[in-house]
Amino acid sequence: MSLHNPDEWGMTPDDHRYLAWELDRFQLQQSWKALKAMWAPPVVDQSATQRRKDGYVVKSRARGDEWTWWRGVQATVGVLLGRYWTDRAEEKYRSTHGFVCGLDVAYWDAGPIYGGHTAQCLWLYPGCRVEFIDETETNL
């Protein structure tokens, strides 16, 4: 227990350090999973594939629809260098080029949930910038 006074949320400096450590650890895990999704063979979800009657193969980890070899290299550079798509990067890009939309280059931890689906995605933006997105859609 820390002897420091808590802030307005009741968190001490030790709590803030732990939270920063936990977020860094999560970011590292997501980076590793993104690299595996881009460059490793896809992983087929056998149970979900067996339930489908239309012959569609469900993958829990694979390259995204807009993946190409060159985009894979750009996204890998972005992940390894920590070039993330931030609000500041978006404002700077929009001031000179207008609207920008990311490219879906990889997904992992995908599966059915509540009549919909969920997945973690890696999107590539201009300048080798990347963003991790939690994409969840349900029929609730």
N, C-alpha and C positions, 0 to 999 in steps of 0.2 A: 504494500500500500504506500502510495506517495504522500508526502507531507505538503505538496504544493496545493494551492487553492485551485479548485476546479473552475473551468470557464462557464459560460452561460448554458452549455449543454451538459454540464456536470463531468466534463472530461479533464483529466489532468494531463500534464505534458507527457507522462509515461503512456497514457492512453493514446495520445496523438502519435507518438513514436510507434506504438504497436499497430495502430491503424495504417500508418504509412508503410510499415514493414509488410503487413498483410496484403495491402494493395499492390505493392511491388512484387510480392510472391505470386499473386493471382495474375498479374500482367506477364510475368515470366512463363507461367503455365500456359496462358493463352497464346503467347508467342510460339512456344514449342509445338503446341497443337496445330497452330496455323501452318507452320513449316511442314509438319508431317502431312497435313491435309493437301498441301500443294504438291509435294514431291514423293510421298509414299503411295503405294497402291491403295485404291479405295477399299473401304470396309463395308461389306454387305450386311444389312440387318436381316438375318435369316428368318426370324419370327414374323417380322412385318411383311417380308416378301412372300412367305407361305400363306399369309392371310389374304393377300390380294389375289383376285381371280382373273385380272386382266393381263397377267404376265409381266407387270412392271417390277423391276428390281429396285428395292429400297436400299439406299446407301446411307450409313450413319456418318461416314467421313469420305469426302471426295473433293475434287476440283470443282469450282463453280462454273456456271454456264458461260461466263465471259473470260475464262482462263485461256491464255495462250502462253507459249513458251516465254516470250518476251515480257508479258505482264507478270508471269511467275517470277522472273528474275527481278523486275522492278519491285514487286511486293516483298520479295526476300530481302532486298537491300533495305527497304523501308522498315521491315521488322527488325533486322539485325542492327540497324543504326538508330532505332527508336524514333523514326520520323512519323509522328502521329498527326492525323488530321484534327487540328484544334480549331476553336472558334477564331483565333487570330489568323491562322492559315486560310480559313474559309473567307474571312473578311478581306484579306489581302488579295486572294484570287478573284473574288467577286468584283472588287473595285476596278480591276483591269479587264476581266474576261466575261463577267456575267455569271449566270447560273452554272453550277457544276453538279454532276451526279457521279457517285462512285460506281466502280465495276466490281461485281461479285466474283472473286477469284478463288475462294475456298470456303468450305463449311465442315463442321465437325460437331460431335455430340448431338446429332440430329435424331429425331424420333417422334412418334405420335404422342399427343398430349390432349386430353379433354376433347376429343373429336377433331382436333387440328394438328398442328405440328410445332416443333421447336427446333432451333438450331443456333449455333454460334457461327458467325460469318466473318470473313475478312474481306474488306472492301478496299480497293486501290483507288487513289485519287491522284491528280497531277503532281508532279514533282517527287515521285516515289514516296508519297505519304499514304499511310494505311490507317484503317479504323476497324476495331473489333466491335461487332454488333450482335446483340442478342435478338434474334428474329423469332418471335412467337406469335402464332395465330391460333385462336381457338373458336369453336362454334358455340360458345356459351352466350 
